[in-house]
Amino acid sequence: MSKLVIVIERLTTLFEKVYKTMVNWPKREITGFQYMVKEKFVNTISKIVTADEVKSKRDFTIKDVLSDLRTLHVLMDFSSRNGFISKPFFADVSIELNDIKETLITFIK
């Protein structure tokens, strides 16, 4: 199993954890902020799959994924500051996102 497949699994697991918390988010955020978070997770996972399958575009795609992970971090920080998720949960998400970033950086030549 490649390291990228492991990254995909880790990010999917993280998405499932975040998704479960969304039932506690304000209803007004369902079509706005929640959608942005879900969309960013799904797109990021999709790009990692592409990086794993298309070796010639791996560097470019991983750099794009790193940017998406930074955006996810900002979105989750916003969620924490607005009380959508707890600060300890945000700390766990932040650590996982940073670990995933560090793993992906090793693929860039």
TORPA-4810 file (N, C-alpha, C, O; in nm, 3 decimals):
<nodes>
NODE_1_0.085_-0.118_0.000_0.000_0.000_0.000_0.089_0.124_0.000_0.181_0.136_0.081_M
NODE_2_0.061_0.216_-0.090_0.144_0.337_-0.100_0.113_0.434_0.014_0.007_0.430_0.076_S
NODE_3_0.209_0.522_0.038_0.189_0.624_0.141_0.072_0.715_0.109_0.002_0.762_0.199_K
NODE_4_0.050_0.740_-0.020_-0.063_0.826_-0.058_-0.196_0.761_-0.025_-0.291_0.831_0.013_L
NODE_5_-0.206_0.631_-0.038_-0.329_0.561_-0.001_-0.353_0.575_0.149_-0.466_0.591_0.194_V
NODE_6_-0.246_0.568_0.226_-0.257_0.586_0.371_-0.303_0.729_0.402_-0.386_0.749_0.491_I
NODE_7_-0.251_0.828_0.331_-0.293_0.967_0.349_-0.441_0.981_0.316_-0.515_1.050_0.387_V
NODE_8_-0.485_0.916_0.209_-0.626_0.921_0.171_-0.713_0.865_0.284_-0.816_0.923_0.319_I
NODE_9_-0.671_0.752_0.339_-0.746_0.691_0.450_-0.750_0.783_0.572_-0.854_0.797_0.636_E
NODE_10_-0.637_0.845_0.604_-0.632_0.935_0.720_-0.722_1.056_0.700_-0.793_1.096_0.792_R
NODE_11_-0.719_1.113_0.581_-0.801_1.231_0.554_-0.949_1.194_0.550_-1.034_1.272_0.594_L
NODE_12_-0.981_1.077_0.498_-1.120_1.030_0.497_-1.171_1.009_0.639_-1.284_1.046_0.671_T
NODE_13_-1.089_0.949_0.723_-1.125_0.929_0.864_-1.147_1.063_0.934_-1.242_1.079_1.011_T
NODE_14_-1.059_1.159_0.907_-1.073_1.292_0.966_-1.203_1.357_0.918_-1.275_1.418_0.997_L
NODE_15_-1.233_1.345_0.790_-1.357_1.400_0.735_-1.478_1.338_0.804_-1.573_1.409_0.836_F
NODE_16_-1.475_1.208_0.827_-1.587_1.142_0.895_-1.605_1.197_1.037_-1.718_1.217_1.082_E
NODE_17_-1.495_1.222_1.107_-1.504_1.279_1.242_-1.564_1.419_1.238_-1.652_1.452_1.318_K
NODE_18_-1.517_1.501_1.144_-1.569_1.638_1.133_-1.716_1.635_1.091_-1.797_1.710_1.144_V
NODE_19_-1.748_1.548_0.998_-1.885_1.538_0.947_-1.984_1.506_1.060_-2.094_1.560_1.064_Y
NODE_20_-1.943_1.419_1.152_-2.029_1.382_1.265_-2.058_1.503_1.354_-2.165_1.510_1.415_K
NODE_21_-1.965_1.597_1.362_-1.988_1.715_1.447_-2.085_1.814_1.383_-2.139_1.900_1.452_T
NODE_22_-2.107_1.801_1.254_-2.188_1.901_1.182_-2.334_1.903_1.226_-2.404_2.001_1.200_M
NODE_23_-2.381_1.797_1.291_-2.519_1.799_1.340_-2.537_1.904_1.449_-2.649_1.949_1.475_V
NODE_24_-2.427_1.943_1.513_-2.432_2.043_1.620_-2.413_2.186_1.568_-2.426_2.281_1.645_N
NODE_25_-2.382_2.200_1.441_-2.359_2.333_1.384_-2.493_2.403_1.364_-2.595_2.338_1.346_W
NODE_26_-2.493_2.535_1.366_-2.619_2.609_1.346_-2.683_2.574_1.212_-2.614_2.553_1.112_P
NODE_27_-2.815_2.568_1.211_-2.889_2.534_1.089_-2.860_2.631_0.975_-2.860_2.593_0.858_K
NODE_28_-2.836_2.757_1.010_-2.809_2.857_0.905_-2.681_2.827_0.829_-2.659_2.882_0.720_R
NODE_29_-2.596_2.742_0.884_-2.468_2.712_0.820_-2.473_2.589_0.729_-2.373_2.555_0.666_E
NODE_30_-2.587_2.522_0.722_-2.596_2.398_0.644_-2.563_2.422_0.498_-2.485_2.346_0.439_I
NODE_31_-2.619_2.524_0.437_-2.595_2.546_0.295_-2.473_2.633_0.268_-2.428_2.643_0.154_T
NODE_32_-2.421_2.696_0.371_-2.306_2.784_0.352_-2.177_2.721_0.398_-2.106_2.656_0.322_G
NODE_33_-2.148_2.741_0.522_-2.018_2.701_0.577_-1.998_2.549_0.576_-1.892_2.500_0.539_F
NODE_34_-2.102_2.475_0.617_-2.090_2.329_0.616_-2.059_2.278_0.476_-1.977_2.189_0.457_Q
NODE_35_-2.126_2.337_0.378_-2.103_2.297_0.240_-1.958_2.321_0.199_-1.896_2.237_0.134_Y
NODE_36_-1.904_2.436_0.239_-1.765_2.468_0.206_-1.669_2.365_0.266_-1.575_2.321_0.199_M
NODE_37_-1.692_2.327_0.391_-1.605_2.231_0.457_-1.614_2.094_0.388_-1.512_2.033_0.358_V
NODE_38_-1.737_2.048_0.364_-1.755_1.918_0.298_-1.691_1.918_0.159_-1.621_1.824_0.123_K
NODE_39_-1.716_2.023_0.084_-1.663_2.034_-0.052_-1.510_2.033_-0.051_-1.447_1.968_-0.136_E
NODE_40_-1.450_2.103_0.043_-1.303_2.110_0.049_-1.244_1.973_0.085_-1.143_1.933_0.028_K
NODE_41_-1.307_1.902_0.178_-1.259_1.768_0.212_-1.268_1.675_0.091_-1.171_1.606_0.058_F
NODE_42_-1.383_1.672_0.026_-1.403_1.582_-0.088_-1.307_1.615_-0.202_-1.246_1.524_-0.259_V
NODE_43_-1.292_1.742_-0.234_-1.200_1.782_-0.341_-1.056_1.748_-0.308_-0.980_1.705_-0.395_N
NODE_44_-1.018_1.766_-0.183_-0.881_1.737_-0.141_-0.852_1.587_-0.152_-0.747_1.547_-0.200_T
NODE_45_-0.946_1.506_-0.107_-0.930_1.361_-0.117_-0.919_1.320_-0.264_-0.836_1.237_-0.301_I
NODE_46_-1.003_1.378_-0.347_-1.001_1.349_-0.490_-0.867_1.385_-0.553_-0.816_1.311_-0.637_S
NODE_47_-0.810_1.497_-0.513_-0.680_1.538_-0.567_-0.568_1.443_-0.524_-0.476_1.417_-0.600_K
NODE_48_-0.577_1.393_-0.402_-0.475_1.298_-0.356_-0.484_1.168_-0.436_-0.382_1.108_-0.470_I
NODE_49_-0.606_1.126_-0.465_-0.625_1.007_-0.550_-0.561_1.031_-0.687_-0.492_0.944_-0.740_V
NODE_50_-0.583_1.150_-0.743_-0.522_1.185_-0.872_-0.370_1.181_-0.862_-0.304_1.130_-0.952_T
NODE_51_-0.315_1.236_-0.755_-0.169_1.236_-0.738_-0.115_1.094_-0.730_-0.004_1.067_-0.778_A
NODE_52_-0.191_1.005_-0.672_-0.148_0.866_-0.662_-0.155_0.796_-0.798_-0.070_0.712_-0.829_D
NODE_53_-0.255_0.830_-0.878_-0.276_0.762_-1.006_-0.196_0.822_-1.121_-0.155_0.749_-1.211_E
NODE_54_-0.174_0.953_-1.120_-0.106_1.021_-1.232_0.029_1.071_-1.181_0.041_1.183_-1.132_V
NODE_55_0.130_0.987_-1.196_0.263_1.018_-1.141_0.324_1.144_-1.203_0.398_1.216_-1.136_K
NODE_56_0.295_1.170_-1.330_0.355_1.285_-1.397_0.305_1.419_-1.342_0.370_1.522_-1.359_S
NODE_57_0.190_1.419_-1.278_0.133_1.542_-1.222_0.140_1.545_-1.069_0.078_1.630_-1.005_K
NODE_58_0.215_1.452_-1.013_0.216_1.437_-0.867_0.263_1.563_-0.794_0.196_1.608_-0.701_R
NODE_59_0.376_1.620_-0.835_0.429_1.738_-0.765_0.328_1.853_-0.765_0.298_1.911_-0.661_D
NODE_60_0.277_1.884_-0.882_0.181_1.995_-0.894_0.056_1.967_-0.811_0.008_2.055_-0.740_F
NODE_61_0.004_1.846_-0.821_-0.119_1.811_-0.750_-0.100_1.815_-0.599_-0.187_1.861_-0.527_T
NODE_62_0.014_1.766_-0.552_0.039_1.767_-0.407_0.053_1.911_-0.357_0.007_1.942_-0.247_I
NODE_63_0.116_1.997_-0.434_0.125_2.138_-0.393_-0.015_2.199_-0.384_-0.043_2.279_-0.294_K
NODE_64_-0.102_2.162_-0.476_-0.240_2.208_-0.473_-0.313_2.153_-0.349_-0.391_2.224_-0.286_D
NODE_65_-0.286_2.028_-0.316_-0.346_1.966_-0.197_-0.298_2.036_-0.071_-0.377_2.058_0.021_V
NODE_66_-0.171_2.071_-0.065_-0.118_2.143_0.052_-0.191_2.275_0.072_-0.220_2.314_0.185_L
NODE_67_-0.221_2.342_-0.037_-0.299_2.466_-0.029_-0.439_2.438_0.024_-0.491_2.513_0.106_S
NODE_68_-0.500_2.331_-0.024_-0.634_2.293_0.023_-0.633_2.259_0.172_-0.727_2.293_0.244_D
NODE_69_-0.527_2.193_0.217_-0.518_2.159_0.359_-0.505_2.285_0.445_-0.559_2.291_0.555_L
NODE_70_-0.434_2.386_0.394_-0.426_2.513_0.467_-0.565_2.577_0.477_-0.603_2.631_0.581_R
NODE_71_-0.639_2.570_0.367_-0.776_2.624_0.367_-0.863_2.548_0.466_-0.940_2.609_0.540_T
NODE_72_-0.851_2.416_0.469_-0.927_2.337_0.566_-0.893_2.377_0.709_-0.980_2.385_0.795_L
NODE_73_-0.766_2.401_0.732_-0.722_2.443_0.866_-0.789_2.575_0.905_-0.836_2.591_1.017_H
NODE_74_-0.793_2.669_0.812_-0.857_2.798_0.837_-1.007_2.780_0.863_-1.062_2.840_0.954_V
NODE_75_-1.072_2.696_0.783_-1.215_2.672_0.802_-1.244_2.608_0.937_-1.341_2.643_1.004_L
NODE_76_-1.159_2.515_0.978_-1.179_2.450_1.107_-1.148_2.546_1.222_-1.213_2.540_1.327_M
NODE_77_-1.049_2.633_1.205_-1.020_2.734_1.305_-1.139_2.828_1.321_-1.177_2.862_1.433_D
NODE_78_-1.198_2.868_1.211_-1.318_2.952_1.214_-1.431_2.880_1.287_-1.504_2.941_1.366_F
NODE_79_-1.445_2.751_1.261_-1.548_2.671_1.328_-1.527_2.669_1.478_-1.623_2.676_1.556_S
NODE_80_-1.403_2.658_1.519_-1.370_2.656_1.661_-1.398_2.791_1.726_-1.458_2.799_1.833_S
NODE_81_-1.353_2.898_1.660_-1.372_3.032_1.717_-1.519_3.072_1.726_-1.556_3.156_1.808_R
NODE_82_-1.604_3.013_1.641_-1.746_3.045_1.644_-1.828_2.942_1.721_-1.951_2.947_1.721_N
NODE_83_-1.760_2.849_1.787_-1.828_2.754_1.874_-1.896_2.638_1.802_-1.975_2.566_1.864_G
NODE_84_-1.867_2.618_1.674_-1.926_2.504_1.603_-1.861_2.373_1.648_-1.927_2.269_1.654_F
NODE_85_-1.731_2.379_1.680_-1.658_2.264_1.732_-1.582_2.309_1.856_-1.555_2.428_1.873_I
NODE_86_-1.549_2.214_1.941_-1.477_2.249_2.064_-1.331_2.277_2.034_-1.277_2.232_1.933_S
NODE_87_-1.268_2.351_2.123_-1.126_2.381_2.106_-1.039_2.254_2.111_-0.946_2.242_2.031_K
NODE_88_-1.068_2.159_2.202_-0.988_2.035_2.201_-1.005_1.956_2.069_-0.910_1.898_2.019_P
NODE_89_-1.128_1.955_2.015_-1.150_1.886_1.887_-1.073_1.956_1.777_-1.012_1.890_1.692_F
NODE_90_-1.075_2.089_1.776_-0.997_2.163_1.677_-0.848_2.132_1.690_-0.779_2.118_1.589_F
NODE_91_-0.799_2.122_1.813_-0.657_2.090_1.834_-0.624_1.954_1.773_-0.519_1.939_1.710_A
NODE_92_-0.712_1.856_1.791_-0.691_1.723_1.732_-0.692_1.730_1.579_-0.607_1.670_1.513_D
NODE_93_-0.789_1.804_1.524_-0.798_1.819_1.378_-0.673_1.889_1.325_-0.619_1.849_1.222_V
NODE_94_-0.629_1.992_1.395_-0.512_2.067_1.354_-0.388_1.979_1.350_-0.310_1.985_1.255_S
NODE_95_-0.370_1.898_1.452_-0.255_1.807_1.458_-0.260_1.708_1.341_-0.159_1.684_1.275_I
NODE_96_-0.377_1.652_1.316_-0.391_1.555_1.206_-0.364_1.620_1.071_-0.296_1.562_0.987_E
NODE_97_-0.418_1.740_1.049_-0.393_1.810_0.923_-0.244_1.839_0.905_-0.191_1.823_0.795_L
NODE_98_-0.178_1.881_1.012_-0.033_1.908_1.004_0.047_1.782_0.975_0.143_1.785_0.898_N
NODE_99_0.007_1.669_1.037_0.075_1.542_1.011_0.058_1.501_0.865_0.152_1.453_0.802_D
NODE_100_-0.063_1.519_0.813_-0.088_1.486_0.672_-0.005_1.575_0.581_0.052_1.527_0.483_I
NODE_101_0.003_1.704_0.613_0.086_1.796_0.534_0.232_1.751_0.532_0.295_1.748_0.427_K
NODE_102_0.284_1.716_0.649_0.424_1.673_0.658_0.449_1.547_0.574_0.553_1.535_0.510_E
NODE_103_0.354_1.456_0.576_0.367_1.336_0.494_0.367_1.370_0.346_0.447_1.315_0.270_T
NODE_104_0.279_1.458_0.305_0.269_1.494_0.163_0.393_1.568_0.114_0.433_1.552_-0.001_L
NODE_105_0.453_1.649_0.200_0.572_1.725_0.162_0.684_1.631_0.118_0.767_1.668_0.034_I
NODE_106_0.689_1.512_0.175_0.795_1.418_0.139_0.784_1.370_-0.007_0.881_1.317_-0.061_T
NODE_107_0.669_1.389_-0.069_0.650_1.347_-0.207_0.695_1.451_-0.309_0.711_1.420_-0.427_F
NODE_108_0.716_1.575_-0.263_0.755_1.682_-0.355_0.905_1.672_-0.379_0.985_1.661_-0.286_I
NODE_109_0.941_1.675_-0.507_1.083_1.662_-0.543_1.154_1.793_-0.536_1.274_1.801_-0.563_K
</nodes>
